[in-house]
């Protein structure tokens, strides 16, 4: 009995049909022949765009987390609100569970996702192999579902609507940086071609093993 190489096959997420992996050219798409599910649409210049977008997102993450999102003026007293300040306030109010979720979903996981995207795209763009690239790709795959900047933005909008009737609000540069960070993160996610990244990692690994022989 002949055993097939499982690594050269993929399963359709919809109907579980086992299909052989192929190398795609720019502009080509792949659909399952049984259920017509869109298996892959290669992104043009995915590695370069991921590198540029992740670098931009990393720079935006600093002001988005440090600068005031809004200023609230009540009875002559003005108080600035930041992302980190909101997490600290939740901890001080003994809402530890909510504080941890907000910290992970709006700060740690988005920044970690952008940082891993930057590291991966930089290695692949400059053709630098690293033994931790595969692990980084797996970690990125698991944490990107927990990066919920858009949910936090909705929370900010709801808070602004409720506070506008009882206090004077002034939006800060932190909110602009946060909105730009959200746009960059969404664009980064849409341009990240995970299949291409895995293929390039395997190519660099094969080249590394060849040079060592």
NORTA-V382222 format. One record per pair of residues at least 6 apart in sequence whose ideal C-beta (glycine too) atoms are under 7 Angstrom apart, sorted by the first residue. I is the first residue (numbers start at 1). GAP is how many residues later the second one is. Records with the same first field share a line. If there is no record, write none. Layout:
BEGIN
I=GAP, GAP
END
This chain:
BEGIN
8=12, 13
9=9, 10, 11, 12
10=9, 11
11=6, 7
12=7, 20, 23, 25, 27
13=24
14=18, 21, 23
15=17, 19, 20
17=15, 17
24=6, 16, 18
26=16, 18
28=14
29=9, 11, 12
30=9, 10
31=6, 7, 8
32=7
40=155
42=151, 154
43=148, 150
46=145, 146, 147, 150
47=74, 77, 78, 153
48=77
49=142
50=67, 71, 138, 141, 142
51=67, 70, 71, 74
53=131, 134, 135, 138
54=60, 63, 64, 67, 134
55=63
56=128
57=57, 124, 127, 128, 131
58=56, 57, 60
60=117, 120, 121, 124
61=50, 53, 120
63=110, 111, 114
64=19, 110, 113, 114, 117
65=18, 19, 42
66=16
67=15, 105, 106, 107, 110
68=12, 13, 14, 104, 106
69=12, 13, 14, 87, 103, 105, 106, 109
70=11, 90, 99, 100, 101, 102, 105
71=7, 9, 99, 101
72=7, 9, 91, 95, 97
73=94, 95
74=93
80=92
82=92
83=23, 24
86=16
87=12, 15, 16
90=8, 9, 12
91=8
104=42
105=41, 42, 43, 46, 47
106=42, 43, 46
109=34, 37, 38
110=37, 39, 75
112=31
113=27, 30, 31, 34
116=20, 23, 24
117=23, 71, 75
119=17
120=13, 16, 17, 77
123=7, 10
124=73, 76
127=77
129=75, 76, 79
133=68
134=67
137=60, 61, 64
141=53
144=45
147=38
149=32, 33, 36
150=32
153=25, 29
160=9
163=6
END
